[in-house]
Amino acid sequence: MLINARDHLLLTIKDIQTSCAFYANILGMQINTFADNHTVLHFGQMEINFH
């Protein structure tokens, strides 16, 4: 089996705001926060979910 892309990655983190700042400011990812306080970062078609 050849894997050529990832859909998403789930990370359990201690501080969502600090992690968002790193991924957005350093890597240029876009932050989306939903009504239930679920945070997702997007970079092209890759998605990182924070919990």
Backbone as a chain_set.jsonl record, in Angstrom:
{"seq": "MLINARDHLLLTIKDIQTSCAFYANILGMQINTFADNHTVLHFGQMEINFH", "coords": {"N": [[0.841, -1.176, 0.0], [0.59, 2.167, -0.881], [0.956, 5.267, 0.575], [-0.036, 8.494, -0.028], [-0.942, 10.856, 1.024], [-2.169, 12.616, 3.939], [-5.106, 12.819, 5.853], [-5.947, 13.931, 8.359], [-4.603, 14.823, 11.588], [-4.514, 14.084, 14.986], [-3.89, 15.732, 17.95], [-3.226, 15.617, 21.375], [-3.03, 18.112, 23.622], [-1.581, 20.417, 26.019], [-1.984, 23.212, 26.214], [-4.045, 24.97, 24.315], [-4.134, 27.567, 23.126], [-1.426, 28.423, 23.092], [-0.305, 26.435, 21.494], [-1.765, 26.832, 19.124], [-0.855, 29.393, 18.446], [1.848, 28.844, 17.86], [1.638, 27.014, 15.632], [0.2, 28.585, 13.809], [1.636, 31.069, 13.603], [4.338, 30.303, 13.12], [4.252, 28.167, 11.257], [2.266, 28.96, 9.526], [-0.379, 28.04, 9.478], [-3.99, 27.95, 9.245], [-6.377, 28.856, 11.686], [-9.3, 27.42, 12.981], [-12.018, 27.674, 15.076], [-14.662, 26.05, 16.556], [-18.132, 26.232, 17.681], [-18.402, 24.468, 19.84], [-15.986, 24.691, 21.074], [-14.038, 23.274, 19.775], [-11.0, 22.955, 18.175], [-9.393, 23.407, 15.097], [-6.721, 23.209, 12.839], [-5.651, 24.247, 9.625], [-3.719, 23.404, 6.803], [-3.165, 23.643, 3.662], [-4.463, 20.733, 2.356], [-4.182, 19.308, 4.624], [-5.087, 18.636, 8.005], [-5.046, 19.508, 11.395], [-6.195, 18.453, 14.45], [-6.915, 19.619, 17.673], [-7.047, 18.488, 20.983]], "CA": [[0.0, 0.0, 0.0], [1.315, 3.423, -0.972], [0.23, 6.394, 1.162], [0.471, 9.72, -0.639], [-1.471, 12.031, 1.717], [-2.824, 12.418, 5.23], [-6.323, 13.617, 5.976], [-5.859, 14.733, 9.571], [-3.774, 14.375, 12.694], [-5.103, 14.48, 16.263], [-2.896, 15.932, 19.002], [-3.691, 15.971, 22.705], [-2.073, 19.117, 24.059], [-1.857, 21.036, 27.317], [-2.408, 24.608, 26.074], [-4.503, 25.144, 22.941], [-3.764, 28.884, 22.601], [0.012, 28.437, 22.811], [-0.083, 25.558, 20.343], [-2.314, 27.521, 17.951], [0.06, 30.478, 18.108], [3.018, 28.245, 17.207], [1.311, 26.468, 14.312], [-0.246, 29.668, 12.926], [2.686, 32.066, 13.384], [5.576, 29.716, 12.603], [3.996, 27.312, 10.098], [1.307, 29.594, 8.637], [-1.649, 27.306, 9.417], [-5.187, 28.711, 9.566], [-7.062, 28.354, 12.873], [-10.761, 27.439, 13.009], [-12.57, 27.219, 16.343], [-16.095, 25.846, 16.413], [-18.955, 26.615, 18.828], [-18.175, 23.566, 20.97], [-14.597, 24.916, 21.468], [-13.209, 22.327, 19.032], [-10.057, 23.742, 17.384], [-8.801, 22.712, 13.956], [-5.804, 24.012, 12.039], [-5.585, 23.784, 8.243], [-2.541, 23.734, 6.003], [-3.486, 22.949, 2.42], [-5.499, 19.746, 2.617], [-3.88, 18.682, 5.906], [-5.835, 19.186, 9.121], [-4.618, 19.084, 12.728], [-7.222, 18.649, 15.475], [-6.399, 19.703, 19.039], [-7.909, 18.089, 22.088]], "C": [[0.886, 1.24, 0.0], [0.438, 4.544, -0.41], [0.815, 7.668, 0.581], [-0.069, 10.995, 0.017], [-2.038, 11.627, 3.065], [-4.045, 13.313, 5.26], [-6.246, 14.519, 7.196], [-4.976, 14.044, 10.597], [-4.423, 14.895, 13.965], [-3.993, 14.572, 17.302], [-3.591, 16.293, 20.311], [-2.631, 16.887, 23.299], [-2.509, 19.74, 25.377], [-2.464, 22.436, 27.174], [-2.761, 24.88, 24.611], [-4.042, 26.485, 22.37], [-2.283, 28.973, 22.252], [0.321, 27.591, 21.585], [-0.597, 26.195, 19.062], [-1.377, 28.632, 17.501], [1.293, 29.941, 17.383], [2.687, 27.81, 15.786], [0.88, 27.56, 13.336], [0.9, 30.624, 12.59], [3.938, 31.489, 12.736], [5.326, 28.944, 11.307], [2.954, 27.874, 9.13], [-0.023, 28.864, 8.493], [-2.805, 28.22, 9.788], [-5.924, 28.049, 10.716], [-8.569, 28.491, 12.696], [-11.208, 26.892, 14.356], [-14.084, 27.178, 16.203], [-16.812, 26.147, 17.723], [-18.711, 25.736, 20.053], [-16.728, 23.62, 21.464], [-13.64, 23.888, 20.868], [-12.322, 23.139, 18.089], [-9.405, 22.881, 16.322], [-7.889, 23.683, 13.229], [-5.692, 23.391, 10.654], [-4.316, 24.291, 7.583], [-2.686, 22.971, 4.701], [-4.638, 21.993, 2.686], [-5.271, 18.999, 3.922], [-4.63, 19.392, 7.015], [-5.262, 18.633, 10.416], [-5.745, 19.434, 13.703], [-6.553, 18.653, 16.835], [-7.459, 19.269, 20.033], [-7.131, 18.182, 23.369]], "O": [[1.823, 1.343, 0.793], [-0.688, 4.746, -0.865], [2.019, 7.904, 0.679], [0.301, 12.098, -0.386], [-2.346, 10.46, 3.306], [-4.019, 14.434, 4.752], [-6.453, 15.728, 7.093], [-4.652, 12.862, 10.487], [-4.842, 16.051, 14.007], [-3.247, 13.616, 17.513], [-4.448, 17.176, 20.342], [-1.476, 16.493, 23.46], [-3.66, 19.606, 25.794], [-3.361, 22.801, 27.934], [-1.872, 25.007, 23.769], [-3.596, 26.531, 21.224], [-1.925, 29.542, 21.221], [1.119, 27.988, 20.736], [0.058, 26.112, 18.023], [-1.132, 28.793, 16.306], [1.732, 30.529, 16.394], [3.376, 28.192, 14.841], [1.173, 27.463, 12.145], [1.111, 30.952, 11.422], [4.539, 32.139, 11.88], [6.106, 29.055, 10.361], [2.772, 27.337, 8.037], [-0.723, 29.046, 7.497], [-2.628, 29.163, 10.56], [-6.085, 26.828, 10.735], [-9.06, 29.551, 12.306], [-10.83, 25.785, 14.74], [-14.707, 28.153, 15.782], [-16.169, 26.301, 18.761], [-18.805, 26.213, 21.184], [-16.28, 22.724, 22.179], [-12.553, 23.664, 21.4], [-12.829, 23.926, 17.29], [-8.928, 21.78, 16.596], [-8.243, 24.845, 13.026], [-5.644, 22.169, 10.514], [-3.899, 25.434, 7.772], [-2.366, 21.784, 4.636], [-5.682, 22.407, 3.19], [-6.077, 18.146, 4.293], [-4.793, 20.612, 6.976], [-5.019, 17.431, 10.529], [-6.188, 20.58, 13.765], [-5.72, 17.795, 17.125], [-8.626, 19.646, 19.924], [-7.666, 17.889, 24.438]]}, "num_chains": 1, "name": "protein.A"}
